[in-house]
Amino acid sequence: MHYVFSRRQPPASIPVGVQFVTESIRAFAERLRKQAGKNVWMMGGGEIIRSFLDEDAIDEFIITVVPMFIGEGIPLIAPRHREVPLRLLSLQRFPDGAVQLHYDVRQPRA
C-alpha cells in the first residue's frame, strides 16, 4: 500500500494500492502500528519527516550519503530547534564511495 500525505485535494481517480491520508499523523501512525507488517519506507521532504518526528512516529533512519556536494537541496528535516538522539545500528560501504547509515531513533524519556 502507498500512503500519500498532501495538502491538495486528491485526484478524482486514485490508482489501486494508493490511499490519501486525511487523518492526523498521530492517528495514522497508531493505526499503522496495530496492523501486521513492518518497515514502512517514507519518502518526502523535511516537512513531513519533521511532522512524524513531532509525533514520535519514526523508529529508524536509513540514510545514504553519496560522495558529492551539491550546494543546495531539500533538507532531511525541516528547521526546528530540536535534538534527535540516534544510535548507530549498522554501516554499509559501497564500491562507488556511498555509505549507508542505519540509525535507531532514541525516543525521549517520559
N, C-alpha and C positions, 0 to 999 in steps of 0.2 A: 504494500500500500504506500502511496505517496501522499504526504500531507502538505498542503500549501497554506502558508500564512500570508495574507495580503491585506492591504488597506483598501484595495479596489474591489468592486463587485465581481463575483465570479462570472465567467462567461456562461452563456446560455447552455452550451454543450460542453460537458466535462468528460474527459476520457475515462474509460473504465480503469479502476485502480487508483484514481486520484480523488482526494477528499479535501475540500476547502474547509479550514478550521475557523469557526466563528466563536468558540468558547475561549475563556481566558487560558493563558499558558499554564497557570497552576492547575486548573481543572483538566486540561488536556494531558498534562504530564501525569497527574494522578490516575486518570483513566487508562493511559497507556501502560503505566507500571503494573496495573492489575491484570493486564492481558498476557497471554502466553507469548513467549518470544523474547529476544534480547537484541541488543546492539542496534539502536536507531542511529542512522547516519544523518547528520544535519549539514546542509549546505545553505549558505546565506551570508548576509553581511553582518557587520559588527552590531547593528541594532538588534537583530533577532537573537544573536548569541548573548548580548547583554541582557535582554529580556528573560531568557532562560536562566542565566546566572542569577538574576534578581529573585527568581523563584526557587533557587537551589535545585534546578531540574537538569543539570549537566553533571554526569558522574565521571566522565573521562574526556580527555582531549587527545587526539592523534594529529600531530602537527608535522607536516613535511616541509623541511627547509630546503629550498632549491638554491644552489650556489650562484646567485645573481642578484645584484642590487638593481631595483627598478625605479627608485626615486619617488614614486607615488603609487598609490593603490588603495584598496579597501582595507581598513584596519580590521584586525581579527576581532577586537572587542571595541565597541563604541566608547568614547571617552566618558569616564566617570571616576570619581575618587573611590578606589577600591583596591583591595589586595585579594588575589585569588591564589591561595596556597595550593601548590601542586606537589605530587610525589611521583618521581620518575619510575615507571614500571618497566620500560624497555627502550632500547635504542637500536635502530637498524640503519646500517650504511649501505648505500647503493653505488654501483660502479661509476655512475655519472657524477658522483660527489654529493648527491642529495642525501639527507639524513632524516629519518622518520623518528619522532619522539612520541612516546606513548605515556601520558600522564594520568594519574588518578587525581580527581578534584577533591581536596580535603574540605569537607563541609564544616562551616563554623560550629563551634560547640554551643549548645543551648544554655 
